[in-house]
């Protein structure tokens, strides 16, 4: 057959290729090249048949990959050549419903420039319409009910297209061709407004009324893309104080939404990478350094030099922020520790502190909190992976068993493996709240239904008391499948290795608050040598005793008690933190071992030092004491405190007791923080040198501390180590499920 003879190309494209304008792109490309055939969505992705001369088909294949829509993410690209079937033209066929669902649902995408231009142009029929979208932007994952991603499989199925929208939807040359959330004022979702009691408020300009109420000091709950935002004027102290009290949220920072980048830069320092994050299609919250004299009240982020900033990412948010003309607090619509509300009925019952509710009638199928990121040492650090980033398929580069990973109990995220990829869920939250555990179970059921997927293996944390682990045991027993328990810090290590494409052995510095150890104690200051399959604990921080165990997570002074007693410190620091009766009871608790835990936790050591320095002795949210200690370290780190490195049972132990004794000699909080951070860096350097392994990975929630992470990374690089950290996978427990899958898969492989 000659090179230019007619051929039929069959191509199957997998990945994030539905809901991004891929089929219109294929149609336009085929028409341009004079190709006949067809394209359709399938449960596996996008299927293409194309007939033309071989040279033309080779060009077609090349451009399918090179010129794909910006929001597409091609993960598989299989093609073969066959005899022609006699196509007469090129068409877009209805989607195929049969077969295994391996297509990747698209994450929700911020409004594109073209749609923004339309909502600001009075000459267009979508002028000021808050649900404007096209194939390059808008809701995806939060409105999908099934795969493939077609309008009948979304919460838009209840809205019949008007003639004008139908013409756009059916025109392959229109950017709204097969835009599944397509709508306009004549046929799409509508806004409404109601009081705290749920009583409708009749107002011709809903957005204008909401903006007026916010400026007047009201708290307004807004139904957004993946759930509710609770909004208040960022300059109204009374409204913010009431919100803090009633949410309740005493210390944890509020996120801010600004109308545009100019407003962000007026209040914060913004570098190039931070601006890329803020203005990208994922539009996360980005932690930025606050400008001195910005004028925003400290109550937004008490004692915190950073502000969590985002730009409006839907037309609804854009139009409201333009009415307001300035920043608003835009915090998740929930009570403390509960999942975000996604419909008006639960919002009315679970958000009693909201004065008014700005609603719409497009159902939200599943929750998606705002993602949170920051830039550390010129690298992205994802702190919460949710809207815009989840779900995304992570290519594993190898065949995997079907593993359900249930993650941990804090910052829970679940994950599944399919063939040769891994899919992580959106952020779920802390499972101690009953509502969050319900959400956790719904997400697992949702993934199983959405992907028509059943697990062959369940992977869980070793902690016997975790809700996620108990659930995993129940699933394994009920479905008769294997349960693999994965040590917490091994999962951290594996997640960081995977993100950096590492194979073989590494030294993992895994520091966090709590991880159940293989010896039954609470680990958290670990140095593990190993691979995906196995590890050896080669070093750890010197242990101490927590009085009240779980209560010590909230009361840093309890960690300080254990640390000071372990260090043989004098009585006076303890007298500052406890009444005589409290101290007597806790000493007795430690002496008898009742309701105590022995731990090597770096997180609890941070809490202890924060309490000793007089910075924070009792926390109202996770990580508060450690954050306040980090922020206290102004200027250069200075000289490290003394510490020792000894060996016990073949494992090196980093002894911080000399450091604690030294810090008691001077109680300046800023100096203690600087020198404590310097000490931890030197401890890690010493342990890495003694381990003698060239590759070091840093993982665990403690490395959310930008100061510690940046200085440790630089020190290890200076010593000649290869250093690997997290960027797009959270270093905190939001990455645990990914690590569990990798460890389980390698163990299954034998």
Order of alpha helices (4+ residues) and beta strands (2+ residues): beta-alpha-beta-beta-alpha-beta-beta-alpha-alpha-beta-alpha-beta-beta-alpha-beta-alpha-alpha-beta-beta-alpha-beta-alpha-beta-beta-beta-beta-beta-beta-beta-alpha-beta-alpha-beta-alpha-beta-beta-beta-beta-alpha-alpha-alpha-alpha-beta-alpha-alpha-beta-beta-alpha-alpha-beta-alpha-beta-alpha
